[in-house]
Amino acid sequence: MVGIREQKKLETREAIQAAAVKLFAENSFEKTSIEDIATEAGIGKTTVYGYFTTKNDIFISYCDEELDLAFAQLRASDCDEKPLLELLVEFFMLKFTFVTKNREFGRQMLREMVFPGEVNERAKVHDQRYFDILQGFFTTAQERGEVSKKHDNFHLSVHFFSLYLGLLAGWFTGYLSTLTEVEEGMRTMFSQAIGGIEK
């Protein structure tokens, strides 16, 4: 059972994250300061620094938690039994829905994934966790004979992630306007790619 002090710390951390995400969406990541986040969360600026070093740390922490949630949803749906295509589509659609539910937040997330302003160790750890999950999918697919074992799982993960980024860019530039279009495009592109890596 979580103690009162631990519960209060958790609530403060969540309040900081919620305030940051709200302000990133309303004012943009660049125009939001730690002081703005503290004010929105109803706490002192020093308190924010007791939990996070930079606003980018707040951003990555929130993304980490959403990744955990997405993967938990996937695990709850018996992902080990699903064909690779279905598993990849479900995983990336969960990720897509999270990234696009708030345009400004999604824009910042896309920028941090593809063109980070500086090397951020916490962001690298987040990215590695993401690729670890994908590599696990490909390892399982190889064990089941869906994918040839001659392929390197990291490069496969990068390949499918790149396809996902293309769809994400299509959404933000207006080439894709509905989740149905995104999922159909994802299924088509992933099917074509899987066709090239089968045994």
Buried (B, 14 or more C-beta within 10 A) or exposed (E): EEEEEEEEBEEBBEBBBBBBBBBBBEEEBEEBEBEBBBBBBEBEBEBBEEBBEEBBBBBBBBBBEBBEEBBEEBEEEEBEEBEBBBBBBBBBBBBBEBBBEBEBBBBBBBEBBEEEEEEBEBBEEBBEBBBEBBBBBBBBBBEEEBBEEEBEBEEBBEBBBEBBEEBBEBBBEEEBEEEEBBBEBBBEBBEEBBEEBEE
